[in-house]
Amino acid sequence: MRLDVKKIRQDFPILEKKTNGKRIVYFDNACQTLRPVQVIDKMNEYYSDYPACAGRSAHKLGRRVEEEVKKAREKVAKFFGAKANEIIFTRNTTESINLVAMSMAWREGDVVILSDKEHNSNLIPWQQLKRNGVAISRFKFGDVEDLEKQLDKNGKKVRLVSMVHTSNVDGTSNPIEKLSRIAHDNGSLVLVDAAQSAPHKEINVKRMGADFLACSGHKMLGPSGMGALYASEKAVDQLDTFMVGGDTVRDTSYDTAVFEKPPEKFEAGLQNYSGIVGFGEAVEYLSRVGMESIHEHEIKLNKRITDALYDKIELLGPREPAERGGIFSFNIKGLQYHDIALLLDQSADIMIRSGMHCAHSWFHAHKLDGSARASLYLYNTEEECDAFINEIGKITKLKK
């Protein structure tokens, strides 16, 4: 189904505002998306209508918070094809991955396998485990045979394969279902970093074969400081406590604690209730629009940009837009990527990202300093793409 982009844009207040007489062109969606009024209103609803604690108070406001949190958890679970008790609320993808890394009972000699195109959030937590005697192995992103080689090499020592689904560097995706199946055949658990795929593609954790899946609300129309970890009913038994305190326990003595069952076991202290209900509203909004329609819209826009600029820039990733989704990552020979971003912002209020995109290891391995990155979403238009194309055309004439 084709998106009614004009109608969708009316839900985003910032797109109606003007700076220096012009509306912004927001092409930094891989970093953080804009928020629709439905999410903003839902978050404000908490503060205005039921600003109380869940799980602590028996009064009407407390019960309302509990009801709204329960509804939000069910919405997020449905969005990923999971059960409500398999959704643990966190601050973001980074915290979700750290939760798994820091709460599994690691043994010296255990191995974690990563792809070679990981965001720092799915690299550094595993590097920290080296002090526990855990080794890291890598396979080439997207290469099924290379993962098989790494599994054959390390055998049953591989406790976990943790890999990004869609790369924030160039928008390409791992064949997750195949890779997960191979890992499970080896007896290894699978963690999927879905920070860049959850906002753009339909995801079913069961079909994908994920034991754990991490995502961030701020990349999918939701609040900042709000994310989720999917932990399957079976795999969650591998996790001990991470953060502890109020709400994680049923009872305590001076010397002992009886912990709650998941997910509450992993949600310590007073939670970000406004963020939770806002996150639930965000995934409901995406579901109404339709993930397949969003994905097709992004590819159409990316094709428009790629066809117009391919011969003028150095593209990261494959030529075919369908393989990159909504990401157009590029360099212009003779120009610094930060300068490109600044020129676009100053000349036309076009906002993109520049740098190494928290994937320093991949850029260093490929002897690249970084790139400029335009990333598209459901509210972006063909007219905005044309403005971007026009400005890049001007900028290419400035190269040394």
Contacts in CASP RR format, 6 or more apart in sequence:
PFRMAT RR
TARGET T0000
AUTHOR 0000-0000-0000
METHOD contacts of the structure
MODEL  1
MRLDVKKIRQDFPILEKKTNGKRIVYFDNACQTLRPVQVIDKMNEYYSDY
PACAGRSAHKLGRRVEEEVKKAREKVAKFFGAKANEIIFTRNTTESINLV
AMSMAWREGDVVILSDKEHNSNLIPWQQLKRNGVAISRFKFGDVEDLEKQ
LDKNGKKVRLVSMVHTSNVDGTSNPIEKLSRIAHDNGSLVLVDAAQSAPH
KEINVKRMGADFLACSGHKMLGPSGMGALYASEKAVDQLDTFMVGGDTVR
DTSYDTAVFEKPPEKFEAGLQNYSGIVGFGEAVEYLSRVGMESIHEHEIK
LNKRITDALYDKIELLGPREPAERGGIFSFNIKGLQYHDIALLLDQSADI
MIRSGMHCAHSWFHAHKLDGSARASLYLYNTEEECDAFINEIGKITKLKK
1 290 0 8 1.000
1 292 0 8 1.000
1 293 0 8 1.000
2 293 0 8 1.000
2 297 0 8 1.000
3 289 0 8 1.000
3 293 0 8 1.000
3 294 0 8 1.000
3 297 0 8 1.000
3 378 0 8 1.000
5 297 0 8 1.000
5 378 0 8 1.000
5 379 0 8 1.000
5 380 0 8 1.000
5 381 0 8 1.000
8 289 0 8 1.000
8 378 0 8 1.000
8 379 0 8 1.000
9 15 0 8 1.000
9 379 0 8 1.000
9 381 0 8 1.000
10 16 0 8 1.000
11 36 0 8 1.000
11 37 0 8 1.000
11 38 0 8 1.000
11 285 0 8 1.000
12 34 0 8 1.000
12 35 0 8 1.000
12 36 0 8 1.000
12 37 0 8 1.000
12 379 0 8 1.000
13 37 0 8 1.000
13 40 0 8 1.000
14 24 0 8 1.000
14 26 0 8 1.000
14 34 0 8 1.000
15 23 0 8 1.000
15 24 0 8 1.000
15 26 0 8 1.000
15 34 0 8 1.000
15 379 0 8 1.000
16 23 0 8 1.000
17 23 0 8 1.000
17 24 0 8 1.000
19 349 0 8 1.000
20 349 0 8 1.000
22 348 0 8 1.000
22 349 0 8 1.000
23 349 0 8 1.000
24 349 0 8 1.000
24 350 0 8 1.000
24 351 0 8 1.000
25 348 0 8 1.000
25 349 0 8 1.000
25 350 0 8 1.000
25 351 0 8 1.000
25 380 0 8 1.000
25 384 0 8 1.000
25 387 0 8 1.000
25 388 0 8 1.000
26 34 0 8 1.000
26 351 0 8 1.000
26 379 0 8 1.000
26 380 0 8 1.000
27 350 0 8 1.000
27 351 0 8 1.000
27 352 0 8 1.000
27 374 0 8 1.000
27 375 0 8 1.000
27 376 0 8 1.000
27 380 0 8 1.000
27 384 0 8 1.000
27 388 0 8 1.000
28 351 0 8 1.000
28 352 0 8 1.000
28 353 0 8 1.000
28 375 0 8 1.000
29 199 0 8 1.000
29 219 0 8 1.000
29 375 0 8 1.000
29 376 0 8 1.000
29 377 0 8 1.000
29 380 0 8 1.000
30 168 0 8 1.000
30 196 0 8 1.000
30 219 0 8 1.000
30 327 0 8 1.000
30 353 0 8 1.000
30 357 0 8 1.000
30 373 0 8 1.000
30 375 0 8 1.000
31 219 0 8 1.000
31 353 0 8 1.000
31 375 0 8 1.000
32 218 0 8 1.000
32 219 0 8 1.000
32 224 0 8 1.000
33 199 0 8 1.000
33 218 0 8 1.000
33 219 0 8 1.000
33 220 0 8 1.000
33 221 0 8 1.000
33 222 0 8 1.000
33 377 0 8 1.000
34 221 0 8 1.000
34 377 0 8 1.000
34 379 0 8 1.000
35 221 0 8 1.000
35 222 0 8 1.000
35 223 0 8 1.000
35 282 0 8 1.000
36 221 0 8 1.000
36 282 0 8 1.000
36 285 0 8 1.000
38 281 0 8 1.000
38 285 0 8 1.000
39 221 0 8 1.000
39 222 0 8 1.000
39 223 0 8 1.000
39 278 0 8 1.000
39 281 0 8 1.000
39 282 0 8 1.000
39 285 0 8 1.000
42 277 0 8 1.000
42 278 0 8 1.000
42 280 0 8 1.000
42 281 0 8 1.000
43 223 0 8 1.000
43 274 0 8 1.000
43 275 0 8 1.000
43 277 0 8 1.000
43 278 0 8 1.000
43 281 0 8 1.000
44 274 0 8 1.000
45 277 0 8 1.000
46 65 0 8 1.000
46 68 0 8 1.000
46 273 0 8 1.000
46 274 0 8 1.000
46 275 0 8 1.000
46 277 0 8 1.000
47 274 0 8 1.000
49 64 0 8 1.000
50 61 0 8 1.000
50 62 0 8 1.000
50 64 0 8 1.000
50 65 0 8 1.000
50 68 0 8 1.000
51 61 0 8 1.000
52 59 0 8 1.000
52 61 0 8 1.000
52 62 0 8 1.000
52 64 0 8 1.000
52 65 0 8 1.000
53 62 0 8 1.000
53 65 0 8 1.000
53 270 0 8 1.000
53 273 0 8 1.000
54 62 0 8 1.000
54 65 0 8 1.000
54 66 0 8 1.000
54 69 0 8 1.000
54 271 0 8 1.000
54 273 0 8 1.000
55 62 0 8 1.000
55 65 0 8 1.000
55 66 0 8 1.000
55 247 0 8 1.000
56 62 0 8 1.000
56 247 0 8 1.000
65 273 0 8 1.000
68 273 0 8 1.000
68 276 0 8 1.000
68 277 0 8 1.000
69 271 0 8 1.000
69 273 0 8 1.000
69 276 0 8 1.000
69 277 0 8 1.000
70 84 0 8 1.000
71 277 0 8 1.000
71 280 0 8 1.000
72 276 0 8 1.000
72 277 0 8 1.000
72 278 0 8 1.000
72 279 0 8 1.000
72 280 0 8 1.000
72 281 0 8 1.000
73 84 0 8 1.000
73 87 0 8 1.000
73 89 0 8 1.000
73 263 0 8 1.000
73 276 0 8 1.000
74 84 0 8 1.000
75 280 0 8 1.000
75 281 0 8 1.000
75 283 0 8 1.000
75 284 0 8 1.000
76 87 0 8 1.000
76 228 0 8 1.000
76 279 0 8 1.000
76 280 0 8 1.000
76 283 0 8 1.000
77 83 0 8 1.000
77 84 0 8 1.000
77 86 0 8 1.000
77 87 0 8 1.000
78 287 0 8 1.000
79 203 0 8 1.000
79 283 0 8 1.000
79 286 0 8 1.000
79 287 0 8 1.000
80 87 0 8 1.000
80 198 0 8 1.000
80 203 0 8 1.000
80 204 0 8 1.000
80 205 0 8 1.000
80 213 0 8 1.000
80 230 0 8 1.000
81 203 0 8 1.000
81 204 0 8 1.000
81 205 0 8 1.000
81 206 0 8 1.000
82 205 0 8 1.000
82 206 0 8 1.000
82 230 0 8 1.000
82 232 0 8 1.000
83 233 0 8 1.000
85 233 0 8 1.000
85 261 0 8 1.000
85 262 0 8 1.000
85 263 0 8 1.000
86 205 0 8 1.000
86 230 0 8 1.000
86 231 0 8 1.000
86 232 0 8 1.000
86 233 0 8 1.000
86 236 0 8 1.000
86 262 0 8 1.000
86 263 0 8 1.000
87 228 0 8 1.000
87 229 0 8 1.000
87 230 0 8 1.000
87 263 0 8 1.000
88 96 0 8 1.000
88 99 0 8 1.000
88 228 0 8 1.000
88 229 0 8 1.000
88 230 0 8 1.000
88 231 0 8 1.000
88 262 0 8 1.000
88 263 0 8 1.000
88 266 0 8 1.000
88 267 0 8 1.000
89 226 0 8 1.000
89 227 0 8 1.000
89 228 0 8 1.000
89 263 0 8 1.000
89 267 0 8 1.000
89 271 0 8 1.000
89 272 0 8 1.000
89 276 0 8 1.000
89 279 0 8 1.000
90 96 0 8 1.000
90 99 0 8 1.000
90 214 0 8 1.000
90 227 0 8 1.000
90 228 0 8 1.000
90 229 0 8 1.000
91 225 0 8 1.000
91 226 0 8 1.000
91 227 0 8 1.000
91 272 0 8 1.000
92 216 0 8 1.000
92 217 0 8 1.000
92 218 0 8 1.000
92 225 0 8 1.000
92 226 0 8 1.000
92 227 0 8 1.000
93 121 0 8 1.000
93 193 0 8 1.000
93 194 0 8 1.000
93 195 0 8 1.000
93 214 0 8 1.000
93 215 0 8 1.000
93 216 0 8 1.000
93 227 0 8 1.000
94 121 0 8 1.000
94 216 0 8 1.000
95 227 0 8 1.000
95 229 0 8 1.000
96 212 0 8 1.000
96 214 0 8 1.000
96 215 0 8 1.000
96 227 0 8 1.000
96 228 0 8 1.000
96 229 0 8 1.000
97 121 0 8 1.000
97 122 0 8 1.000
97 125 0 8 1.000
97 162 0 8 1.000
97 191 0 8 1.000
97 193 0 8 1.000
97 214 0 8 1.000
98 125 0 8 1.000
98 242 0 8 1.000
99 229 0 8 1.000
99 239 0 8 1.000
99 242 0 8 1.000
99 266 0 8 1.000
100 160 0 8 1.000
100 162 0 8 1.000
100 191 0 8 1.000
100 212 0 8 1.000
100 214 0 8 1.000
100 229 0 8 1.000
100 231 0 8 1.000
100 239 0 8 1.000
101 125 0 8 1.000
101 126 0 8 1.000
101 128 0 8 1.000
101 129 0 8 1.000
102 125 0 8 1.000
102 242 0 8 1.000
103 239 0 8 1.000
103 240 0 8 1.000
103 241 0 8 1.000
103 242 0 8 1.000
103 266 0 8 1.000
104 159 0 8 1.000
104 160 0 8 1.000
104 238 0 8 1.000
104 239 0 8 1.000
104 240 0 8 1.000
105 238 0 8 1.000
105 240 0 8 1.000
106 129 0 8 1.000
106 132 0 8 1.000
106 133 0 8 1.000
106 134 0 8 1.000
106 159 0 8 1.000
108 132 0 8 1.000
108 133 0 8 1.000
108 134 0 8 1.000
109 133 0 8 1.000
109 134 0 8 1.000
109 135 0 8 1.000
109 157 0 8 1.000
110 133 0 8 1.000
110 134 0 8 1.000
110 135 0 8 1.000
110 157 0 8 1.000
110 158 0 8 1.000
110 159 0 8 1.000
111 134 0 8 1.000
111 135 0 8 1.000
111 136 0 8 1.000
111 137 0 8 1.000
111 154 0 8 1.000
111 155 0 8 1.000
111 157 0 8 1.000
111 158 0 8 1.000
111 159 0 8 1.000
112 126 0 8 1.000
112 129 0 8 1.000
112 134 0 8 1.000
112 135 0 8 1.000
112 136 0 8 1.000
112 137 0 8 1.000
112 158 0 8 1.000
112 159 0 8 1.000
112 160 0 8 1.000
112 161 0 8 1.000
112 162 0 8 1.000
113 136 0 8 1.000
113 137 0 8 1.000
113 138 0 8 1.000
113 139 0 8 1.000
113 147 0 8 1.000
113 150 0 8 1.000
113 151 0 8 1.000
113 154 0 8 1.000
113 158 0 8 1.000
113 160 0 8 1.000
113 161 0 8 1.000
113 162 0 8 1.000
113 163 0 8 1.000
113 183 0 8 1.000
113 188 0 8 1.000
114 122 0 8 1.000
114 123 0 8 1.000
114 126 0 8 1.000
114 136 0 8 1.000
114 137 0 8 1.000
114 138 0 8 1.000
114 139 0 8 1.000
114 161 0 8 1.000
114 162 0 8 1.000
114 163 0 8 1.000
115 138 0 8 1.000
115 139 0 8 1.000
115 140 0 8 1.000
115 141 0 8 1.000
115 142 0 8 1.000
115 163 0 8 1.000
115 164 0 8 1.000
115 174 0 8 1.000
116 138 0 8 1.000
116 139 0 8 1.000
116 140 0 8 1.000
116 141 0 8 1.000
116 361 0 8 1.000
116 362 0 8 1.000
116 365 0 8 1.000
117 141 0 8 1.000
117 164 0 8 1.000
117 167 0 8 1.000
117 169 0 8 1.000
117 359 0 8 1.000
117 362 0 8 1.000
118 163 0 8 1.000
118 164 0 8 1.000
118 193 0 8 1.000
118 359 0 8 1.000
118 361 0 8 1.000
118 362 0 8 1.000
119 164 0 8 1.000
119 168 0 8 1.000
119 193 0 8 1.000
119 195 0 8 1.000
119 357 0 8 1.000
119 358 0 8 1.000
119 359 0 8 1.000
120 358 0 8 1.000
120 359 0 8 1.000
120 360 0 8 1.000
120 361 0 8 1.000
121 193 0 8 1.000
121 195 0 8 1.000
121 358 0 8 1.000
122 162 0 8 1.000
122 163 0 8 1.000
122 164 0 8 1.000
122 191 0 8 1.000
122 193 0 8 1.000
123 361 0 8 1.000
126 134 0 8 1.000
126 136 0 8 1.000
126 162 0 8 1.000
127 136 0 8 1.000
129 136 0 8 1.000
130 136 0 8 1.000
135 154 0 8 1.000
135 157 0 8 1.000
137 150 0 8 1.000
137 153 0 8 1.000
137 154 0 8 1.000
137 158 0 8 1.000
138 150 0 8 1.000
139 146 0 8 1.000
139 147 0 8 1.000
139 149 0 8 1.000
139 150 0 8 1.000
140 146 0 8 1.000
141 164 0 8 1.000
141 167 0 8 1.000
141 172 0 8 1.000
141 174 0 8 1.000
142 172 0 8 1.000
142 174 0 8 1.000
142 175 0 8 1.000
142 179 0 8 1.000
144 175 0 8 1.000
144 178 0 8 1.000
144 179 0 8 1.000
144 182 0 8 1.000
147 161 0 8 1.000
147 179 0 8 1.000
147 182 0 8 1.000
147 183 0 8 1.000
148 182 0 8 1.000
150 158 0 8 1.000
151 158 0 8 1.000
151 182 0 8 1.000
151 183 0 8 1.000
151 186 0 8 1.000
151 188 0 8 1.000
155 186 0 8 1.000
156 186 0 8 1.000
156 187 0 8 1.000
158 183 0 8 1.000
158 186 0 8 1.000
158 187 0 8 1.000
158 188 0 8 1.000
159 188 0 8 1.000
159 189 0 8 1.000
160 188 0 8 1.000
160 189 0 8 1.000
160 190 0 8 1.000
160 191 0 8 1.000
161 179 0 8 1.000
161 180 0 8 1.000
161 183 0 8 1.000
161 188 0 8 1.000
161 189 0 8 1.000
161 190 0 8 1.000
161 191 0 8 1.000
162 190 0 8 1.000
162 191 0 8 1.000
162 192 0 8 1.000
162 193 0 8 1.000
163 174 0 8 1.000
163 176 0 8 1.000
163 179 0 8 1.000
163 190 0 8 1.000
163 191 0 8 1.000
163 192 0 8 1.000
163 193 0 8 1.000
164 174 0 8 1.000
164 192 0 8 1.000
164 193 0 8 1.000
164 195 0 8 1.000
164 196 0 8 1.000
165 173 0 8 1.000
165 174 0 8 1.000
165 176 0 8 1.000
165 192 0 8 1.000
165 193 0 8 1.000
165 194 0 8 1.000
165 196 0 8 1.000
165 197 0 8 1.000
165 203 0 8 1.000
166 172 0 8 1.000
166 173 0 8 1.000
166 174 0 8 1.000
166 194 0 8 1.000
166 196 0 8 1.000
166 197 0 8 1.000
166 200 0 8 1.000
166 201 0 8 1.000
166 325 0 8 1.000
167 173 0 8 1.000
167 196 0 8 1.000
167 359 0 8 1.000
168 195 0 8 1.000
168 196 0 8 1.000
168 327 0 8 1.000
168 357 0 8 1.000
168 358 0 8 1.000
168 359 0 8 1.000
169 316 0 8 1.000
169 327 0 8 1.000
169 329 0 8 1.000
169 357 0 8 1.000
169 359 0 8 1.000
169 362 0 8 1.000
169 363 0 8 1.000
169 371 0 8 1.000
170 316 0 8 1.000
170 317 0 8 1.000
170 318 0 8 1.000
170 324 0 8 1.000
170 327 0 8 1.000
170 329 0 8 1.000
171 196 0 8 1.000
171 317 0 8 1.000
171 323 0 8 1.000
171 324 0 8 1.000
171 325 0 8 1.000
171 326 0 8 1.000
171 327 0 8 1.000
171 329 0 8 1.000
172 317 0 8 1.000
172 318 0 8 1.000
172 323 0 8 1.000
172 324 0 8 1.000
173 197 0 8 1.000
173 323 0 8 1.000
176 192 0 8 1.000
176 208 0 8 1.000
176 209 0 8 1.000
176 210 0 8 1.000
177 207 0 8 1.000
177 208 0 8 1.000
177 209 0 8 1.000
179 190 0 8 1.000
180 190 0 8 1.000
180 192 0 8 1.000
180 208 0 8 1.000
180 209 0 8 1.000
180 210 0 8 1.000
181 209 0 8 1.000
183 189 0 8 1.000
183 190 0 8 1.000
184 190 0 8 1.000
184 209 0 8 1.000
189 211 0 8 1.000
189 212 0 8 1.000
189 235 0 8 1.000
189 238 0 8 1.000
190 209 0 8 1.000
190 210 0 8 1.000
190 211 0 8 1.000
190 212 0 8 1.000
191 210 0 8 1.000
191 211 0 8 1.000
191 212 0 8 1.000
191 213 0 8 1.000
191 214 0 8 1.000
192 205 0 8 1.000
192 208 0 8 1.000
192 210 0 8 1.000
192 212 0 8 1.000
192 213 0 8 1.000
192 214 0 8 1.000
193 214 0 8 1.000
194 203 0 8 1.000
194 213 0 8 1.000
194 214 0 8 1.000
194 215 0 8 1.000
195 214 0 8 1.000
195 215 0 8 1.000
195 216 0 8 1.000
195 219 0 8 1.000
196 219 0 8 1.000
196 327 0 8 1.000
197 203 0 8 1.000
198 215 0 8 1.000
198 219 0 8 1.000
198 220 0 8 1.000
199 219 0 8 1.000
199 220 0 8 1.000
199 221 0 8 1.000
199 286 0 8 1.000
199 294 0 8 1.000
199 377 0 8 1.000
200 291 0 8 1.000
200 294 0 8 1.000
200 295 0 8 1.000
200 298 0 8 1.000
200 325 0 8 1.000
200 326 0 8 1.000
200 377 0 8 1.000
201 291 0 8 1.000
201 295 0 8 1.000
202 291 0 8 1.000
202 292 0 8 1.000
202 295 0 8 1.000
203 213 0 8 1.000
203 291 0 8 1.000
205 213 0 8 1.000
205 230 0 8 1.000
205 232 0 8 1.000
210 230 0 8 1.000
210 232 0 8 1.000
211 231 0 8 1.000
211 232 0 8 1.000
211 234 0 8 1.000
211 235 0 8 1.000
212 229 0 8 1.000
212 230 0 8 1.000
212 231 0 8 1.000
212 232 0 8 1.000
212 235 0 8 1.000
213 229 0 8 1.000
213 230 0 8 1.000
214 228 0 8 1.000
214 229 0 8 1.000
214 230 0 8 1.000
215 227 0 8 1.000
215 228 0 8 1.000
216 225 0 8 1.000
216 226 0 8 1.000
216 227 0 8 1.000
217 223 0 8 1.000
217 224 0 8 1.000
217 225 0 8 1.000
217 226 0 8 1.000
217 227 0 8 1.000
217 228 0 8 1.000
217 279 0 8 1.000
217 282 0 8 1.000
218 224 0 8 1.000
218 225 0 8 1.000
218 226 0 8 1.000
220 282 0 8 1.000
220 283 0 8 1.000
220 286 0 8 1.000
221 282 0 8 1.000
221 285 0 8 1.000
221 286 0 8 1.000
222 275 0 8 1.000
222 278 0 8 1.000
222 279 0 8 1.000
222 281 0 8 1.000
222 282 0 8 1.000
223 272 0 8 1.000
223 274 0 8 1.000
223 275 0 8 1.000
223 278 0 8 1.000
223 279 0 8 1.000
223 282 0 8 1.000
225 272 0 8 1.000
225 275 0 8 1.000
226 272 0 8 1.000
226 275 0 8 1.000
226 276 0 8 1.000
226 278 0 8 1.000
226 279 0 8 1.000
227 279 0 8 1.000
228 279 0 8 1.000
229 266 0 8 1.000
231 239 0 8 1.000
231 262 0 8 1.000
231 263 0 8 1.000
236 262 0 8 1.000
239 262 0 8 1.000
239 266 0 8 1.000
241 248 0 8 1.000
241 259 0 8 1.000
241 265 0 8 1.000
241 266 0 8 1.000
242 266 0 8 1.000
242 268 0 8 1.000
243 266 0 8 1.000
243 268 0 8 1.000
244 257 0 8 1.000
244 259 0 8 1.000
244 268 0 8 1.000
245 268 0 8 1.000
245 269 0 8 1.000
246 268 0 8 1.000
246 269 0 8 1.000
247 260 0 8 1.000
247 264 0 8 1.000
247 267 0 8 1.000
247 268 0 8 1.000
247 269 0 8 1.000
247 270 0 8 1.000
247 271 0 8 1.000
248 259 0 8 1.000
248 260 0 8 1.000
248 264 0 8 1.000
248 265 0 8 1.000
248 266 0 8 1.000
248 267 0 8 1.000
248 268 0 8 1.000
248 269 0 8 1.000
249 257 0 8 1.000
249 258 0 8 1.000
249 259 0 8 1.000
249 260 0 8 1.000
250 258 0 8 1.000
250 259 0 8 1.000
250 260 0 8 1.000
251 257 0 8 1.000
251 258 0 8 1.000
252 258 0 8 1.000
259 265 0 8 1.000
286 294 0 8 1.000
289 378 0 8 1.000
293 378 0 8 1.000
294 377 0 8 1.000
294 378 0 8 1.000
295 325 0 8 1.000
297 378 0 8 1.000
298 325 0 8 1.000
298 326 0 8 1.000
298 376 0 8 1.000
298 377 0 8 1.000
298 378 0 8 1.000
299 321 0 8 1.000
299 322 0 8 1.000
299 325 0 8 1.000
299 326 0 8 1.000
301 326 0 8 1.000
301 376 0 8 1.000
301 380 0 8 1.000
301 381 0 8 1.000
301 382 0 8 1.000
301 385 0 8 1.000
302 321 0 8 1.000
302 324 0 8 1.000
302 325 0 8 1.000
302 326 0 8 1.000
302 327 0 8 1.000
302 328 0 8 1.000
302 376 0 8 1.000
303 321 0 8 1.000
304 382 0 8 1.000
304 385 0 8 1.000
304 386 0 8 1.000
304 389 0 8 1.000
305 328 0 8 1.000
305 374 0 8 1.000
305 385 0 8 1.000
305 388 0 8 1.000
305 389 0 8 1.000
306 315 0 8 1.000
306 319 0 8 1.000
306 321 0 8 1.000
306 328 0 8 1.000
308 389 0 8 1.000
309 330 0 8 1.000
309 389 0 8 1.000
309 392 0 8 1.000
309 393 0 8 1.000
310 319 0 8 1.000
312 332 0 8 1.000
312 392 0 8 1.000
312 393 0 8 1.000
312 396 0 8 1.000
313 330 0 8 1.000
313 331 0 8 1.000
313 332 0 8 1.000
313 392 0 8 1.000
313 396 0 8 1.000
314 330 0 8 1.000
314 331 0 8 1.000
314 332 0 8 1.000
314 333 0 8 1.000
315 328 0 8 1.000
315 329 0 8 1.000
315 330 0 8 1.000
316 329 0 8 1.000
316 330 0 8 1.000
316 331 0 8 1.000
316 371 0 8 1.000
317 323 0 8 1.000
317 324 0 8 1.000
317 329 0 8 1.000
318 324 0 8 1.000
325 376 0 8 1.000
326 375 0 8 1.000
326 376 0 8 1.000
326 377 0 8 1.000
327 373 0 8 1.000
327 374 0 8 1.000
327 375 0 8 1.000
327 376 0 8 1.000
328 373 0 8 1.000
328 374 0 8 1.000
328 375 0 8 1.000
328 376 0 8 1.000
329 357 0 8 1.000
329 371 0 8 1.000
329 372 0 8 1.000
329 373 0 8 1.000
329 374 0 8 1.000
330 371 0 8 1.000
330 372 0 8 1.000
330 373 0 8 1.000
330 374 0 8 1.000
331 337 0 8 1.000
331 368 0 8 1.000
331 370 0 8 1.000
331 371 0 8 1.000
331 372 0 8 1.000
332 340 0 8 1.000
332 372 0 8 1.000
332 392 0 8 1.000
332 395 0 8 1.000
332 396 0 8 1.000
332 399 0 8 1.000
333 399 0 8 1.000
334 399 0 8 1.000
334 400 0 8 1.000
335 395 0 8 1.000
335 398 0 8 1.000
335 399 0 8 1.000
335 400 0 8 1.000
337 354 0 8 1.000
337 355 0 8 1.000
337 369 0 8 1.000
337 370 0 8 1.000
337 371 0 8 1.000
337 372 0 8 1.000
338 354 0 8 1.000
338 355 0 8 1.000
340 352 0 8 1.000
340 354 0 8 1.000
340 372 0 8 1.000
340 392 0 8 1.000
340 395 0 8 1.000
341 352 0 8 1.000
341 353 0 8 1.000
341 354 0 8 1.000
341 372 0 8 1.000
343 391 0 8 1.000
343 395 0 8 1.000
343 398 0 8 1.000
344 350 0 8 1.000
344 351 0 8 1.000
344 352 0 8 1.000
344 388 0 8 1.000
344 391 0 8 1.000
344 392 0 8 1.000
344 395 0 8 1.000
345 351 0 8 1.000
347 391 0 8 1.000
347 394 0 8 1.000
348 387 0 8 1.000
348 391 0 8 1.000
350 384 0 8 1.000
350 387 0 8 1.000
350 388 0 8 1.000
350 391 0 8 1.000
352 372 0 8 1.000
352 373 0 8 1.000
352 374 0 8 1.000
352 375 0 8 1.000
353 372 0 8 1.000
353 373 0 8 1.000
353 375 0 8 1.000
354 370 0 8 1.000
354 371 0 8 1.000
354 372 0 8 1.000
354 373 0 8 1.000
355 369 0 8 1.000
355 370 0 8 1.000
355 371 0 8 1.000
355 372 0 8 1.000
355 373 0 8 1.000
356 363 0 8 1.000
356 369 0 8 1.000
356 370 0 8 1.000
357 370 0 8 1.000
357 371 0 8 1.000
357 373 0 8 1.000
363 369 0 8 1.000
363 370 0 8 1.000
363 371 0 8 1.000
374 388 0 8 1.000
376 385 0 8 1.000
END
